Structures are given as C-alpha cells and as structure tokens.
Amino acid sequence: MTCELDTDHLQALSTAASEAWLYGLPLIEVATTRSRGSALGGQVNVFAHMRNLADHRARTVTTPNNDTLYSSGQIDLSAGPVTIVLPASGDRYLSLALMDAYTNNFALLGSRTTGPDGGTFRLVGPRDAAEGDNVIRSPTDHVWALARILVDGPFDLEAARSVQAGISMQGPAAPSPARHAGRAAPWNEYFASVDALMAANPPPVTDLGLIRRIAPLGLGRGGFDPGAFSSEEAAAIEAGVQQARSLIRSRGLGGAGWEDGWSYPRADLGDFGQSYAYRAAVALAGLAALPPVEAMYMRGQGETGGTYDGTRPWRLHFPSDRLPPVDSFWSLSLYEATPDGQFFFADNPLNRYAIGDRTLGLAYNPDGSLDIWIGADSPGSERESNWLPSPAGPFALFMRAYLPQASLLEGQYRLPPVLPA
C-alpha cells in the first residue's frame, strides 16, 4: 500500500510540474523580454521607440514583423497608475496592446477601438482606485505595452516616426526589473522565478482549478523551497518538466489541423482564458500575438515540421478575386527557425523580409491575379519584384492580416496553398 501511495504521489507531482511549467512559461518569457530591455538601457514606465523596421538583426522577440515600427513599454503599477498618451494617427494603422503578466491582451487601443484621433488614458493596477475618464484597469501590476505603427515603405518612414514620437507614458519611478531564470533553466531555478512572478502578479480566480492542481509544488506565494523535495520527488518534478518541454515543441500556433496548407488562429489567441498549453506555445513561438479581431496570423504548413526547403522554388498564387480581405493591410513574412522553436528574419540580398499589398513595385498579372515567388534563388529579373528570398535551408512562412474582414474572421475565406514553382 505504501509503495502504491508513493507511486501515486510521485505521478501527481510529475503531472503538477508539467502543468506548472507550461502555466509559468508566459511569465518567464515576458520577464526575459523585460530584462533584455533593461540590459539595453530601457527603463520601466517609459516607452522605448524602435525607430527602424525589424530586420535579420532583430532577435529580442520571436516572429517580429517588418510592417510596423514598435514602441515598447514595460510597466510596473505597484507604485501607482501611469498615464499613456496616443497621438492622432489619421488613416495610418496604429495599435497599442496592453498585455498582463500572463500575455493576455486585456485592452487594445488605437485605430480599430479608440479611433484615429488619439487620446490620453490612465492605466491603474488591480488594487488602485479607478476614477475619471479613460481609465483602464490592469489585472496584474506588471504590464507590457506594445505599440505598432504602420510604415508604407521607405518613403513613409519619417512620417511614421513622427506619429511614433507622440506615444508617451508618465508615471512613478519604478525599480529595474529583477533577473529571472530563462525557459531552459533547471527546474528549481525555473520554478523559483515562476513563484516570484506569480506572487507579484497573482493569478485570476478563474485559474483556481489549476492552482489547486499544482499546489504540491508550493508556487505563488514567494516561498518556493526546492530543498523541501526528496530526491525521488525531484526526479518526478524533472520528468514532468521534460514532458512539458516535449509538448511545447510539438504544438503549433494554429487551431485544429490545416486547411490548404495553412493553420489559422484559434478564437482565444491573445486572450487565452484557461488554454494554458496553447498560451505557452504562443509565448514561445509568437510572443505578444494580437487577438484575431485585430490581426490574424496564419502559418504555412511546409513539408516537414512546419518548414519549407529553401533550395526549391515555391509559388503563392492569388486569383484576382481571392486576395486577403482586410481593412488595413496584409503581408507574408519569411523566417528561419532556431533550434528551440523561435523564428527570426534571415539575411538576404534584397533586404526583403516580408512581401504584401504595400510592397513597392509589386507586379500583378494582366488578369489581376498575383504571384509571389519564394526561394533562395532569384526567380529571374522579370519576377524579382515579387520575390521573397529565403535561406538555402529550412524556413517558415507566416501570413499577417491586419483588421481582417468578417469573411476571414469567420472562415469563409481561406488562403491558397503554397506550391512548388
């Protein structure tokens, strides 16, 4: 009987460790981003403006886009509210995503929601009094504010920067972010950081079921003690962590299955509820993803493991009446994959990292259809305006559709397949 109880206890502890590792991964990934920004001179409660479009040197956040300028602010509301100012953006797409410590978008400001005229907004923490106009309450003290400002091309960069310069934040001084373990850390260091981050950002009551399941680990109150576990228990915890790591490598960002070679985002992308494993997968491969109503992200299926062979030529053909239905813009981005499942732009001779409806010189066929040529080798001078260069090795394709129309959101529209050229 004792042996059976011990086996059940160890299995329960292993299962709890697997769930807790996945649950904590978004906290860890955001904390890592916060620390990287601090190491580069960024301050808490202050926006850092990325004044150039992301290219192959951008390695801070996975799957960056090459369509918008970013302005990023790591916020700590524990010392009091902050005030955020958005400028008027007119017809230019602008969004400011406010994400809690668990990567849920709890508010989106900008073109779609607050309109083209900008405004001043007061962001308060979960325990602060909320009075006055344009008040937004955050569910956690740690917030990541990420703005995206559309750039229509090199000629438009200065105008976009002028809009970006109007994004600002005022608030109390906050301490530099604490250092936390990364995703590859040993289980004791990883869970110590998850514990501290959960204590600083208590989970919502709707997560209570999971919190009870992982209770044997003692997480969430800032007192995690790895020394309290026996060697057998430590081995069970390590086994659970390894199971979670294997699961995260096998998961994609899409919904169920593939349609014509593309996966589509789930409805809970960006505001995940209790979809903890999906939230963890997105934190690893698509950190800071927007909800589908703001932007849809579709990943190409590829040949094996979600990647294409760059030594072969590929073609994406849009019939004239089947271009992506959007109210803002669409673009196809190409990435090389890292061994741990993240995606970054690859260096190429055209310095072209994405191609879409705003690409200068994009050539449509006489019947109004559109061909995009993809691969490591040029498709020829007459097709180079529509060429998306790839590395010679494996690469991944992601389609972005900003402010998707109902036919795309509701599934009546589907992208055509990427086929060998």
N, C-alpha and C positions, 0 to 999 in steps of 0.2 A: 504493500500500500504506500509506504513512504517513497519508494522508487517511482511509483506511478504519479504521486503528487509532485515529486521533484521534476519529473519529465513534463507534466502539465505546466508547472510554474515556469520552467525554462522556455517552453514553447510560447507561453503567454508573454514572457519578457522579450523574446525574439520578435514576436509579432508587434508588440508595442514599440520596439526600437525601429522596426521598418516603417510603421506609420508615423512615428515622431520624426524620423529623418526626412521623410517626404514633406511632412507638415512644416518643418522648420526651414526647408531649403529656400523658399522665397525670402524669409527673414535674413538668411545668410547672404543671398545674392544681392539684396538691396544694401545690406551693411557693407559688403565688399565694394559695391559701387560708391557708397558714401565715403569709405576710407580712401579709395583711389582718388576721388575728387579732392579730398583733404590733402593727400600727399602731393597733388599738383598745385596746391595753393588755394583751393576752393574753401570758402567759408560757409558755415551753417547760417541759414536765414538770409542768404544773399544769392541772387541769381548769377550763375556763370554762363556767359554767352559764347557759344561756339560760332565763330564768325565766318567759318567756311563750311562747305558741304563735306560730309564724311567721305573718305576715300579709303584706299587699302591700308593706310597707316592708322585708321581709327580702330582701336582694339579694346576700348573701355566697356562697351555694351554690345552684346551679341545682336546680330541682324540689324545693323544700323540702316537708315535709308539715305539715299543720295538725292532726295527731292526737297528736303526742308532743312533750314537751319534749326538747330536745337538751342534752347535755353533751359538749363537745368538748375534746380534749387533743392538742396536737402534742408528740410525744415525740422526744427525741434520746438514743439509747442509747450514743453514742460515749464518754460519760464514766462509764458503768456502768448496772446494772439499775435499774428502777423497780418500786415496789410499788403495785398497784392494789387498792382496796377497793370491793366492790359490796355495797350493803345488801340486806337481805331485802326482797323485793317482794311476797310473797304471791301473790294472784291477779292482780295488776297486771302487764301485759306490760312487760318490761324487756329490753333487749339492749345489749350493748357490743361493737361491731365493732372489731377491730384490723386495720388495713389497712397493708400495706407501702408503700414509696415509689412503687410501681407500681400502686397501688389494688387489689391483691389482698387479699381478706379471708382472712388466714391463721389467724384464731381468732375465734370468736363466743362470748361469754359471756352468761349471762342465763337467761330463763325456759325456753327450749327445751333448752338444753345443760347448764348448771350448776344449774338448778333455782331454786326460789323463795326459798331461804334465804341467798342472797348468798355472800360468801367473800372471801378475800384471795389475790391472785395475784402472782407475781413474773415480770416481763417482762424477758427478757435479750436482748442483742444477738447477732448472728451469730457473734461470736468470744468471748463470755463463757462462763465455766464455768456449767453448769446443775446445781445441786444443790438438794435439798429438795423440799417438796411444792408442788403447784400452780404449777409452773414452765412458762412459755410462751416458746418461742424465736422471735424475730422474724428473718425472712430479711434485713432491712435495718435500719440504725441509725435511720433516720427512720421513724416510725410515726405514723399518725393514729388516735386512739382516739375513737370517736363512739358515745355512748350515746343511746338513745331510751327515753323513759318515757311510757307511755300516760296520756292525760288523757281522762276520760269526759265532760267538759263543764265549763262554768264553775264549777259547784258542787264539782267534783273537783280544781280547780287547786291549792289549798293542800295537799291530801293528796298530790298528785303531787310538789309541790315538796319535801315532807318526805322522800319517798323519794329524790328527786334530790340533796338535801343530803348524803345518805350516800355518794355516789360521790366518791372521793378518790384522790389519787395522791401518792406520796412518792418522791423520787429526787434525784440530784445536780443542782446548778445547771447550767444549760446556757446557752450564748450565745444572743442573739437571732438569729432566722433571718436568713440572708443574703438580700439582694434578688436576684431573678432576673427575666429577661425574661418577658413575657407571650406568649400564643399569637399575637398579632398583630405581634410584633417582627420586624424584618428577620432574614434567615436567619443572618447572622453572630452577632447577639446571641442569637438563639434557641438556636443550636447551642452557643454558649459556655456558656449556662446548662444545657443538657442534659448537656454534657460534665462540668460541675462536679457536677451531681446524680448522674450515673452513677458518677463517681469516689467520691463519698461513700456511694453505695448500689450496690455492684457487682451487675450482673445475675446471675441464676442461671445455672448451667452449661447448663440446658435452653434458654437463649436463645442459645447459642453460634453456631448456624447463622445467625441474623440478625446477630449481632455481626460475624461474618466478612463478611457481605454488605455491611454499612455501613462496613467497615474503611477504605475510601478517604477517609472524612471525618475519621478520626483522633479519634473520640469515645471517652470512657470512662476516660481516664487523667488528666484535668485539664490537658491541654496543648494543647487545640484552638487552631489558628492559622489564622484566616480569610485572613491575608495570604499563606499558602502556595499559594493557588489563583490561577491566571491569570484574566484577565477572561473568557475563554471558559469556563473551569471554573466560575467564579462564576455565569455566566449559566445553565449547566446545572444547578447546585445550585438556583438560584432557580426554574427551571422545574419541578424535582422538588417543591419545596415548594408551589408553586401547584397542582400536580396533587394533592398530598395534601390541601390545603385544599378543593379541589373535591370530592374523595372524601368528606371528613368531612361536608360539607354535604348530601350525597346519601344518607347512611346513616341508618338508624333504630336504635331500641333493641331492636326485636323480633327474632324469628327470621325464618324464611323465609316471606314472604307474609303475607296477612291472612286471618283466619277470622271471618266475620260482622262485619267492620268493626273487628276488634281484632288487634293484634300481641301475641305472647306472648314472654316472655324465653327466651333460649337457656339451655341447661343450664349453660354456663360463665360466666354472668353473675356478677360479683363475685369470681370466681377464674378468671382468663381463660386461663391456660396460654399457648399461643402464638397466641391470637386477637388479634393486635396492633391491627388496624384496628377490630375490634369494641370492644376495650378503649378505644381513643381516642375512638370515638363516644360511649361511655358516660361517659367523663371529661368530654366537652363538654356533653352533654345530661342526664346523670343521675349526676353525680359522687357517689361513696360509696354506690352501689347495693348492696343486700344480695343474697346468693345466693338463688335461688328457694326453697330449703327453708325459709328464714327469712321471706322476703316475696316475693310475685310482683307485678311491675309490668306492667300491660297498657296500651298506648296506643291510643286511638281513632283510626281511620283518617282520619276527617274527609272533606272534599270534595276539596281540593287541597292538596298539601304537608303533609298530616297535621293540618290545622286545619279548624275549623268556622266558619261565618258567624254571628256573634253577632246579626245583625239578624233572623235567622229563629229561630222556636221549635223546640226539639228535645225528644225524649222517650226515656227509657231505661226499658223495661218489664221487670220480673222476674216471671215466673209464680211462684206460691206455692211450688212445689217446685224452683225454679231460682235461689234466692238463692245468692250466692257461698259455697262450702263452706270455712270457715276454723275454726281452733281458737282464734283470737284475735279479730280484727276486720277489717272491710273498709271502704274509703272511696273515693269518687270525687272527685278533685281537678281544678280548672279553672285553667289558666294562660294568660297572654298570652306570646307569643314575642318574643324580642329579635332584631334583625337577624342576630346571629352564632349563632343557633340554641340559645340558652338559654331557660329557662322560669321565670317568676315569677308569684306571685299578682297578681290585678288588684283594684283598689279597687272596692267595690260597696256598695249601700245597706244590705244585711243584714249586712255584715262576715262573710259566709259564704264560705269558700274551699274547702270540701270538704263532702260530704254522705255519710252512711253509716249503718251499723247502730247507731251510738251518738248520732245526731243527735236532739236533744231535740224532741219533737213530731212526729217523722216519722210520717206517716199511711199506714197500709196499707189497701188496698181490702177490701171485705167478704169477698172470696174468699181473702184472704191474700196477694194479689199486691201488687206495689209499683211505683209510677210515680215517676220523677224527672224534673222539668221543668227544662229548661236554656235559657237565652237572656238577652238584655239586658233584655227587658220582663217584668214580673211576669205570671205565668200566671193571675192572679186571686187574690182573698183566700182562696178555699177550697182553693187549691193551693199557696199560698206556703210552707207548712211543708215542702213537698217541692221547693222551687225552689232551683236552683243558679245564681246570677246570673253573667252573662258580660259582658265589654265589648261594645260595639257592633261592634267589628271582629273579626278572626280570633282564635280561641282553641283551645287543645289540652286534651284530656281524658286523664287517667291514672287507672286503677283500681289501688288497692293492696289486696292480700290478705295479711294477716299470719298466719303459721303456716298456710299452705294445706294442706288435706287432700289425700289421695292422688288423688282424682278430678280435682282442679285441677292438681296437680303432674304427673300422668301424662297429662293431655289428654282425659280422658273428659268433663269439664265445660268448657263454653265459655260466655262471656258472651253475652247477647242483644245485637243491634245497637242503636246509637243512630240513631233515625229522625226525620225531620221530624215535628213535632207537628201 
